[in-house]
């Protein structure tokens, strides 16, 4: 049986948690400087509320899917979620997903469910958060909303409660940096790339393949990441169900090159042969650089069988994936 060790919180985090759990405000605003462990703190606030019977379920709404994944993994080995008969009480979605279909989250939820709605990255989402929160709280009486931001956002929440972990100048102190490394949760690879914490050029070739696989999964593909032994020039196999049109099998080859080292025609020719060997519908080259004119011409000529994702396409794909758009 796994032994869980409660997370060790800093005094400022524990003070916020004690205050938050004893208050009954419908709306609470938590302002915290970047890197001060606000995700951990809000996650533990939610866990304690569920454990105390103050709410039944938790919904995290964020700007990016990657943050939802991070949220689900925070405290897995330290402060796990209580589990009800229906499974995990924690649900995540994005602002973009809610905007597309506002009622999707509630269709199969009992009207007397008490929620804690955690609105993360409020400064990114803007004033649309107010309408979402008001509608959700009105639909589920007894629910609460926790707004989390790195700065005071452009919203006017009722009974606003603001709590700051650290000022931005405090983050520069070496002793603070040392503490924050222990408090801040680990970020997913996608989020690290998007937030410029790691550059595409700094990724290992394996991390680059993992990044491609992760984004394909986010786009709805069933993904098989190869073992990294150069499996016949195939790094990722991705299958997507197109409904009446059947299954589409695609193979993806990753080329992590310096931006000035272009992918040549010979690589594209080999990829075309590999597609035939694997009986795939289409084959893609994904690179951190660009293609030569000859390689581009070949891809364009066989555009129904071959595709490319170059440096510019890759940046757009990363941004689109993290915004929760498909």
Secondary structure by P-SEA (a helix, b strand, c coil): cbbbbcccccaaaaaaaaaaaaccccbbbbbbccccaaaaaaaaaaaaaaaaccccbbbbbcccaaaaaaaaaccccccccccccccccbbbbcaaaaaaccccccccccccbbbbcccccccccccaaaaaaaaaaaacccbbbbbbcccccccccccbbbbbcccccccccaaaaaaaaaccccccaaaaaaacccccccccaaaaaaaaaaaaaaaccccccccccccccccbbbbbbcccccbbbbbbbbbbccccccccaaaaaaaaaaaaaacccbbbbbccbbbcaaaaaaaaaaccccccccaaaaaaaaaaaaaccc
